[in-house]
Amino acid sequence: MGQPTEPTGSHATDIELREVRDEDLEVFWTMSSDPESNHMAAFTSKDPYDRAAFDAHWARIRGGEGIVLRTVTDARTGEVLGNLAVHGPAEERSVSYGIVRSHWGRGLATAALRALLAALPERPLHARAACDNTGSVRVLTRCGFEITGTESHWAHAREADTEEYVFLLRD
């Protein structure tokens, strides 16, 4: 998985996916405690400013069986740009991802998700995104996910019920 991918747009940089390292967690903490990122994601932890809960969550998922975690880096500089995960039981395997806000809009999430999907052929895969999160909706549809429905759930980051699209990537 450590191979650079082709850029997906005029602003996309070459990215690399690698195993998560301890030092990556500082960037992930910055991402998870960013108010604008949380609002956009909507469905976040109950208290994104609780560092102990963040550390416990990452310790749990890094040791979790069947969870695929990758750090997204700039292939040229090594800068940590975000992360991706595939998780859940076989019949509900889901993808999730996040990119550092200062790098949004450059095609990085699309490039990273395409690289992960190419390296991990298991299907079907599921995903969800707040209906008004046009960036994530665009990433998922560009990567072949289809909207199969909508649901409304409580979103901690918005303190309100929030509509989300339910996506499926078939064989």
C-alpha positions, 0 to 999 in steps of 0.5 A: 500500500505504500505506492503513490497514487495518480493525482485526481484533479488539477490540485491533487498531490501525490499521496501515499497510504501507510500504517498508522504511527504513534506520531500521526495521532497528534494530527488526527487529534487536531482534525478531530477537535476542529470545530469546522471539521466536526460540523461538516462531518456531523456524526462525531464523538460526543465530546470531540475535545476530550483528549482521554476519550480520543486516546482510548478510541484510537488505542481500541481501534488500532488493536481492533481485529478486522479494522483497516487503518491507514494514514494519508501522507504527501508522497513527496514530503511525508506530511500527514494529510489525514486517515482512512478506515474500513471497519465493522462486521462483514455484512456491514463493512464501512469506510470512513476518512478525514483530511486535514481541513487546510487540505480540503478541496484538492482531491486528496480524499478521492485519491486516498479512497481510490487507493484504499479501494484498489488495495482492498478488494472486499465488497460490498462496502458501506459509507455515510455522509451528511446530506449537506456535506457536498465534499464527502458526497462528491468523494464517495460518488467519484469512487463508485459509491451509490446513494441507496437511501437517507436517514436522520440521526442525532449529530453530536457536532450539530446538536440536532437531528441531521439527514445523512445519505447511506451509500453502497459500493457493490462488487 
